[in-house]
Amino acid sequence: MAPLRMPRTLAEPQHTDTGEAVLKFSLLEDIDAGLRRCEWRVQAALAELRDHDADGPGDHATRSRLVDEAADAVWALIVQHEACDCADHHDLIARYHIPGEVMARVGAAH
């Protein structure tokens, strides 16, 4: 009597990573890391701007610098977002509560 064995169509296929699969995975990790860094930068810049505004009217030059820094961070995040093939940024703007003043500095009309 022959031993029973699993049909080849149901058996686990041999899994081997090709060089292409390894490269794609590495690139996806890099994109994810870049996106996370941009998100942290946006959160930090917006928090600093909100803290400055919460302290009351302060130095106009400092506030302008903080708005510029927030706009730079938001612009970088939007670029990363578009690199991930996401063209609609309304959810992104809502998630981080990005003020219109910052979006105007980015050059977006939202």
C-alpha positions, 0 to 999 in steps of 0.5 A, a space after each residue: 500500500 502506498 503512503 498517503 500524501 497531500 495533493 500537489 495543488 493543496 500542498 504549501 508551495 515552496 516560498 523563495 524571495 526573489 531579489 525583486 521581492 526583497 527590493 520592493 519590501 525594502 523600498 516600501 519600508 523606506 517610504 513608510 519610514 519617510 512618511 512617519 518622519 513627515 507625520 512626526 514633523 507636522 505634529 511637532 510643528 503644529 503643536 509648537 504653533 498652537 502652544 505659541 497661540 495659546 500663550 496669547 499674542 506674542 512676537 509676530 516674527 516668531 509666529 511667522 517663523 512657526 507658520 513657515 516651519 509648519 508649512 514646510 512640514 505640511 508640504 513635505 507630508 503632502 509630497 510623501 502622501 502623493 508619492 504613496 499615490 494619494 491625491 486627496 488631502 482633505 482627510 490628511 488636513 482634517 486628521 492633523 487640524 491643519 489651519 488654513 493659514 498654514 495651507 495658504 503658505 503651502 500654496 493650497 486653497 483649502 
